[in-house]
Amino acid sequence: MFTLHDHPTEPRRLGSSRRGFTITELIMTLSMIAVMTGIAAPRINLSKFRLNGALSEVASAMIASKSKAILRQHDVILVFNQVESEFRVLMDRNNNATADDGEDFRTVQLSEGARFGRCEAPPISGGTTAITFAKRFAGLPSLSFHRNGSASEEGVIYLTSMRSEGGGFAEDARAVVIDRSTGQVRCMSYESLEWRRGC
């Protein structure tokens, strides 16, 4: 008499249910992944990611500067160098709008592939230059945050990609907009032929 566990034509094999990949299957799988990556890679817009990173970096530095001005009860000055694609943050402890000995400053370089500029996107408001602030510090456009949280003036800082230098690529335009009375910092992106809020 047979039981379900003792079938004479099917001897029991320990470990027969375990099966791994052969080297051929592994190579085929890796080859398919490489082909799919090669197809998808050109569609990734690195300029967009770099620009969004630069936009967030500038906006974050400005928000932090405003917070420091309130916390430390003295002006914080940001000085923008369009040629070098960088800006400086100066702790103006005595509120005299000059860089005195012992006052801290740091330089922030824009992310790789980003620069100050508006390319071919329309201006948001006011001036059409890359950095619209009228005030100057050592001949460069500047903005101050005061101890009450307000800014020295309202204005816009435009960012774009290096590839837009020759013209075109309006969709690469980004902007940081500053409100004078509140010191509020807003991010803007140019998409589908209009400026939209968001970092």
C-alpha positions as CSV (number, residue, x, y, z in Angstrom):
1,M,0.0,0.0,0.0
2,F,1.3,3.4,-1.1
3,T,1.1,6.6,0.8
4,L,1.4,10.1,-0.7
5,H,4.9,10.3,0.7
6,D,6.2,7.0,-0.7
7,H,5.6,7.0,-4.4
8,P,7.9,4.4,-6.0
9,T,8.5,6.2,-9.3
10,E,9.5,9.5,-7.8
11,P,12.4,9.1,-5.4
12,R,12.8,11.8,-2.9
13,R,15.6,14.3,-3.7
14,L,16.8,16.6,-1.0
15,G,17.4,20.2,-2.2
16,S,15.8,19.6,-5.7
17,S,13.6,22.7,-5.3
18,R,16.5,25.1,-5.0
19,R,17.7,26.6,-8.2
20,G,20.1,29.6,-8.8
21,F,20.9,31.7,-11.8
22,T,23.3,30.4,-14.4
23,I,26.1,32.7,-15.5
24,T,24.4,33.1,-18.9
25,E,21.2,34.3,-17.3
26,L,23.0,36.7,-15.2
27,I,25.0,38.2,-18.1
28,M,21.7,38.5,-20.2
29,T,20.0,40.3,-17.3
30,L,22.9,42.8,-16.8
31,S,23.0,43.4,-20.6
32,M,19.3,44.3,-20.7
33,I,19.8,46.7,-17.8
34,A,22.7,48.3,-19.5
35,V,20.7,48.8,-22.8
36,M,17.7,50.3,-20.9
37,T,20.0,52.6,-19.0
38,G,21.6,53.7,-22.2
39,I,18.1,54.6,-23.7
40,A,17.0,56.4,-20.6
41,A,20.1,58.4,-19.8
42,P,19.9,61.0,-22.6
43,R,16.4,61.9,-21.4
44,I,17.6,63.0,-18.0
45,N,17.9,66.8,-18.0
46,L,21.0,67.4,-15.9
47,S,20.7,71.2,-16.4
48,K,17.3,71.2,-14.8
49,F,18.6,69.3,-11.7
50,R,21.6,71.6,-11.3
51,L,19.6,74.7,-11.7
52,N,17.0,73.6,-9.2
53,G,19.9,72.9,-6.8
54,A,21.4,76.3,-7.4
55,L,18.0,77.9,-6.9
56,S,17.5,76.1,-3.6
57,E,21.0,77.0,-2.5
58,V,20.6,80.7,-3.1
59,A,17.1,80.8,-1.5
60,S,18.3,78.9,1.5
61,A,21.3,81.2,2.0
62,M,19.0,84.2,1.9
63,I,16.5,82.8,4.3
64,A,19.4,81.9,6.7
65,S,20.8,85.4,6.3
66,K,17.4,86.9,7.3
67,S,17.2,84.6,10.3
68,K,20.7,85.6,11.4
69,A,19.9,89.3,11.1
70,I,16.9,88.9,13.4
71,L,18.7,86.6,15.8
72,R,21.9,88.6,16.1
73,Q,20.2,92.0,15.8
74,H,22.5,93.4,13.1
75,D,22.5,93.6,9.3
76,V,23.6,90.8,7.1
77,I,24.7,91.9,3.6
78,L,24.7,89.7,0.5
79,V,27.0,90.8,-2.3
80,F,26.5,89.3,-5.8
81,N,29.3,88.8,-8.3
82,Q,27.8,87.9,-11.6
83,V,31.1,87.4,-13.4
84,E,32.4,84.8,-10.9
85,S,28.9,83.2,-10.4
86,E,29.2,83.6,-6.6
87,F,27.9,85.7,-3.8
88,R,29.3,86.7,-0.4
89,V,27.5,86.9,2.9
90,L,28.8,89.5,5.3
91,M,27.9,89.8,9.0
92,D,27.8,93.6,9.4
93,R,28.0,93.7,13.2
94,N,28.1,97.5,13.6
95,N,25.5,98.2,10.8
96,N,27.9,100.6,8.9
97,A,27.5,98.8,5.5
98,T,31.3,98.2,5.2
99,A,33.5,95.1,5.7
100,D,35.4,95.9,8.9
101,D,38.2,93.8,10.5
102,G,36.8,90.9,12.5
103,E,33.4,90.8,10.7
104,D,32.7,87.3,9.3
105,F,32.0,86.7,5.7
106,R,31.7,83.6,3.5
107,T,31.7,83.1,-0.2
108,V,29.0,80.8,-1.8
109,Q,29.8,79.5,-5.3
110,L,26.8,78.7,-7.6
111,S,26.4,75.0,-8.4
112,E,28.2,73.6,-11.4
113,G,26.5,74.5,-14.7
114,A,24.5,77.5,-13.1
115,R,25.1,81.2,-13.5
116,F,23.4,84.5,-12.8
117,G,21.2,85.4,-15.8
118,R,17.7,85.5,-17.2
119,C,18.4,84.0,-20.7
120,E,15.3,84.6,-22.9
121,A,12.6,84.4,-20.2
122,P,10.6,87.6,-19.7
123,P,11.3,89.7,-16.5
124,I,9.1,89.1,-13.5
125,S,9.0,92.7,-12.6
126,G,11.1,95.8,-12.5
127,G,14.6,95.6,-13.9
128,T,15.8,93.3,-16.6
129,T,19.3,92.7,-15.4
130,A,20.4,89.4,-13.8
131,I,20.5,90.9,-10.4
132,T,18.0,93.8,-10.1
133,F,19.2,95.4,-6.8
134,A,20.2,99.1,-7.1
135,K,22.3,99.2,-3.9
136,R,26.0,98.6,-4.4
137,F,28.8,97.2,-2.2
138,A,32.3,97.6,-3.6
139,G,30.7,98.2,-7.0
140,L,28.6,95.0,-6.9
141,P,24.8,94.6,-6.5
142,S,23.9,93.9,-2.8
143,L,21.0,93.3,-0.5
144,S,20.9,93.7,3.2
145,F,18.6,92.0,5.7
146,H,17.9,94.1,8.8
147,R,17.3,93.1,12.4
148,N,13.5,93.5,12.0
149,G,13.5,90.9,9.2
150,S,13.0,93.4,6.4
151,A,15.2,93.7,3.3
152,S,16.9,96.9,2.0
153,E,14.9,96.7,-1.2
154,E,12.7,94.4,-3.2
155,G,14.2,92.8,-6.2
156,V,14.9,89.6,-8.2
157,I,17.9,87.4,-8.7
158,Y,17.8,85.4,-11.9
159,L,19.6,82.1,-12.5
160,T,20.1,80.2,-15.7
161,S,22.2,77.4,-17.1
162,M,25.6,77.7,-18.8
163,R,24.1,76.2,-22.0
164,S,21.8,79.3,-22.3
165,E,24.8,81.6,-22.9
166,G,24.4,81.3,-26.7
167,G,20.7,82.0,-26.6
168,G,17.5,79.9,-26.2
169,F,16.7,77.6,-23.3
170,A,14.2,80.0,-21.7
171,E,12.9,77.0,-19.7
172,D,16.2,77.1,-17.8
173,A,15.3,80.4,-16.1
174,R,14.9,80.4,-12.4
175,A,14.5,83.4,-10.0
176,V,14.6,84.3,-6.3
177,V,12.2,87.2,-5.5
178,I,12.6,89.3,-2.4
179,D,9.9,91.3,-0.7
180,R,11.2,94.5,0.9
181,S,8.9,95.0,3.9
182,T,8.8,91.3,5.1
183,G,12.1,90.0,3.7
184,Q,10.2,87.1,2.3
185,V,12.1,85.0,-0.2
186,R,10.2,83.2,-3.0
187,C,11.4,80.8,-5.7
188,M,10.2,80.9,-9.2
189,S,10.7,78.7,-12.3
190,Y,9.9,79.5,-15.9
191,E,7.8,76.6,-17.3
192,S,5.3,76.4,-20.2
193,L,5.9,80.1,-21.1
194,E,5.1,81.4,-17.6
195,W,6.7,82.0,-14.3
196,R,5.5,79.6,-11.6
197,R,6.2,79.6,-7.9
198,G,8.3,76.8,-6.4
199,C,11.9,75.8,-5.8
